[in-house]
């Protein structure tokens, strides 16, 4: 039985595939270890994010351990549509994990090597995607770098070729920092959605068109994080990301070493009226 860490009753399923037929590209919050948890998902949904992923969850641990389920999966009635990402190398383990969360989520995603998701020989990637499509997956997200290119430019041309060879929706991922970037990548690749990780950490209001994190978004994060009982380290780290573009080096040196929620709240109030 799933643990009480899930803060919701079983609710009506939503079909995320419908989003890909809405007439605009789907704006997606990526699965980020430690960061894309319920409080942050709640925040980005307030700022035009269409679809959210949980952090990557190790399926074997999730199946075996109540403690892992308590730690890794929390949701709420407003946390929809929601995709749960698992890492697994055994079909039965993945199936068992999926059965546990299926009443509380709208889809299951299998991590296949993020952030390296294309081969040097693109034909191998296209072949892999076609095999996945043949198994019945609903869509595929492609991170446009190979195994040695963690910080190199993204191969959007490769994502475009993959999209052209598939019938199911394809989502592009990699180096999206603004809404304009997302729009340009959508047009360049022809993909049906754009997934963002670090860009949303730096600016959770990005999909709503903000160039940098607005003070209202910072206030929203404070309110949401306190309401959810977010641990201090996570609460503080998110603020460090959000304020990266709007604070001076001197301000960062002070803010980044604050060591309590009360100190952070006092700093925000004194400097930004938040």
C-alpha positions in Angstrom: 0.0 0.0 0.0 1.3 3.4 -0.9 2.3 5.5 2.1 0.6 8.5 3.6 3.2 10.7 2.0 0.7 11.1 -0.9 -1.4 14.0 0.2 -4.4 13.2 -2.0 -7.1 10.7 -2.6 -7.4 8.9 -5.9 -8.5 11.4 -8.5 -9.8 11.3 -12.0 -7.1 10.5 -14.5 -6.2 13.2 -17.0 -4.7 12.3 -20.4 -1.6 14.3 -20.9 -1.5 13.4 -24.6 -4.5 15.7 -25.0 -2.1 18.6 -24.3 -0.2 17.8 -27.5 -3.4 18.5 -29.5 -4.2 21.8 -27.9 -2.9 23.9 -30.7 0.4 25.1 -29.0 3.6 23.5 -27.9 3.4 21.9 -24.5 5.5 23.7 -21.8 7.0 21.1 -19.5 8.9 21.1 -16.2 11.7 18.5 -16.3 12.4 15.7 -13.8 15.1 17.2 -11.6 16.6 15.2 -8.7 15.9 17.1 -5.4 14.2 20.0 -7.1 11.1 19.2 -9.1 9.1 18.1 -6.0 5.5 19.1 -5.1 6.2 22.6 -3.8 8.2 23.6 -6.9 5.7 22.0 -9.3 3.0 24.0 -7.5 4.9 27.2 -8.2 5.6 26.6 -11.9 2.0 25.6 -12.5 1.0 29.2 -11.4 3.2 30.5 -14.2 1.9 28.7 -17.3 3.7 25.4 -17.0 1.4 22.8 -18.7 2.9 19.5 -17.5 5.2 18.6 -14.6 7.4 15.6 -13.9 8.5 14.3 -10.5 12.2 14.0 -9.8 13.7 10.7 -11.1 12.8 7.9 -8.7 14.8 4.6 -8.4 12.0 2.1 -9.0 13.6 -0.8 -7.1 14.0 1.3 -3.9 10.5 2.7 -4.4 8.9 -0.7 -4.5 10.9 -2.1 -1.6 10.9 0.8 0.9 8.1 2.7 2.6 10.8 5.2 3.5 11.7 5.8 -0.1 8.0 6.2 -1.0 7.6 8.7 1.8 10.6 10.7 0.6 10.2 10.5 -3.1 6.6 10.9 -4.0 4.2 13.5 -2.6 1.3 15.0 -4.6 -1.9 16.9 -4.2 -5.2 17.4 -5.9 -4.0 20.4 -7.9 -0.8 18.7 -9.0 -2.1 17.6 -12.4 -1.3 16.6 -15.0 1.6 14.8 -13.4 4.2 12.4 -14.9 6.2 10.2 -12.5 9.7 9.4 -13.8 11.4 6.1 -12.8 14.8 4.7 -13.4 14.7 0.9 -13.8 16.4 -1.9 -15.7 13.9 -4.6 -15.0 10.5 -4.6 -16.5 8.8 -6.2 -13.6 10.2 -3.7 -11.1 9.1 -0.8 -13.3 5.6 -2.4 -13.6 5.4 -2.8 -9.8 6.4 0.8 -9.2 4.0 2.1 -11.8 1.1 0.1 -10.2 1.8 1.9 -6.9 1.6 5.4 -8.3 -0.9 5.0 -11.1 -4.0 6.0 -9.1 -2.3 9.3 -8.3 -0.5 10.3 -11.6 -1.3 10.7 -15.3 1.7 8.9 -16.8 4.9 7.0 -16.1 8.2 8.0 -17.7 11.3 5.8 -18.0 14.6 7.6 -17.8 16.8 6.4 -20.6 20.1 8.1 -19.9 19.5 11.8 -19.3 21.2 14.1 -20.2 22.8 12.0 -23.0 20.0 10.9 -25.3 21.4 10.9 -28.8 24.1 8.7 -30.5 26.9 10.0 -32.7 25.3 7.9 -35.4 21.8 9.4 -35.4 20.4 6.4 -37.2 20.8 4.5 -34.0 18.8 7.0 -32.1 16.0 7.1 -34.7 15.9 3.3 -34.6 15.7 3.3 -30.8 12.9 5.8 -30.9 11.0 3.8 -33.5 11.3 0.7 -31.3 10.0 2.7 -28.4 7.1 3.9 -30.5 6.3 0.4 -31.5 5.9 -0.6 -27.9 3.1 1.9 -27.5 4.7 4.8 -25.6 2.8 8.1 -25.8 5.7 10.4 -26.5 9.4 10.6 -26.3 11.6 13.4 -24.9 15.0 13.9 -26.6 17.9 15.7 -25.0 20.0 16.8 -27.9 23.5 15.9 -26.7 25.6 12.8 -26.9 27.4 11.1 -24.0 30.4 13.4 -24.1 28.6 16.7 -24.6 27.1 17.6 -21.2 27.8 21.3 -21.6 28.2 21.6 -25.3 25.5 23.2 -27.6 22.4 21.1 -28.2 22.0 19.4 -31.6 18.5 20.8 -32.4 19.0 19.5 -36.0 19.2 16.0 -34.6 16.0 16.5 -32.6 14.3 17.8 -35.8 15.3 14.6 -37.7 14.0 12.4 -35.0 10.7 14.3 -35.0 10.4 13.9 -38.8 10.8 10.1 -38.4 8.2 9.6 -35.7 4.4 9.6 -35.6 4.0 10.1 -31.8 4.7 13.5 -30.1 8.4 14.4 -29.6 9.5 16.8 -26.8 12.8 18.8 -27.2 15.1 19.3 -24.1 18.3 21.2 -23.6 19.5 24.8 -23.0 16.2 26.5 -22.7 16.6 29.7 -20.7 13.7 31.9 -21.8 10.2 31.6 -23.3 11.6 32.9 -26.6 14.2 30.1 -26.5 11.4 27.6 -26.1 9.4 29.1 -29.0 12.4 29.2 -31.3 13.3 25.5 -30.5 9.7 24.5 -31.1 9.8 26.2 -34.5 13.3 24.9 -35.4 12.6 21.3 -34.5 8.9 21.0 -35.2 8.5 19.3 -31.8 5.3 19.1 -29.9 6.6 20.2 -26.6 9.7 21.8 -24.9 11.0 20.5 -21.6 13.0 22.8 -19.3 15.2 22.1 -16.3 17.8 24.7 -15.2 16.0 27.5 -17.0 13.0 27.0 -14.7 15.2 26.8 -11.6 16.6 30.2 -12.5 13.2 31.6 -13.4 10.1 29.6 -12.5 8.0 32.3 -14.2 9.8 31.7 -17.5 6.8 30.1 -19.3 4.7 33.1 -18.5 7.1 35.3 -20.4 9.2 36.8 -17.7 12.8 37.4 -18.6 13.9 37.1 -14.9 12.2 35.9 -11.7 9.6 38.6 -10.7 9.3 39.5 -7.0 5.8 38.1 -7.0 7.2 34.7 -8.0 9.7 34.9 -5.1 6.8 35.7 -2.7 4.8 32.9 -4.2 7.7 30.5 -3.6 8.0 31.6 0.0 4.3 31.1 0.7 4.2 27.7 -1.1 7.4 26.4 0.5 6.3 27.4 4.0 2.8 25.9 3.5 4.4 22.6 2.3 7.0 22.4 5.1 9.8 22.5 2.6 13.2 21.6 4.3 15.4 24.7 4.7 18.2 23.5 2.3 15.7 23.0 -0.6 13.8 26.3 0.3 17.1 28.2 0.3 18.7 26.6 -2.8 15.6 27.4 -4.9 15.8 31.0 -3.8 19.6 31.1 -4.7 18.7 29.9 -8.2 15.8 32.3 -8.6 17.8 35.3 -7.4 20.9 34.6 -9.5 20.0 37.1 -12.1 18.7 39.9 -9.9 21.3 40.1 -7.2 24.8 41.5 -7.1 27.9 39.4 -6.3 28.1 41.1 -2.9 24.4 40.3 -2.2 25.0 36.7 -3.2 27.8 36.4 -0.8 25.5 37.4 2.0 22.4 35.6 1.0 24.0 32.3 0.0 25.4 31.7 3.5 22.2 32.4 5.5 21.5 29.4 7.6 17.9 29.6 8.8 14.4 30.2 7.4 14.0 33.2 9.6 17.2 34.7 8.4 16.1 34.3 4.8 12.7 35.8 5.4 14.3 38.8 7.2 16.7 39.3 4.3 14.0 39.2 1.7 11.8 41.6 3.7 14.6 44.0 4.3 16.0 44.0 0.7 12.9 43.3 -1.5 9.9 43.9 0.7 8.9 40.2 0.2 
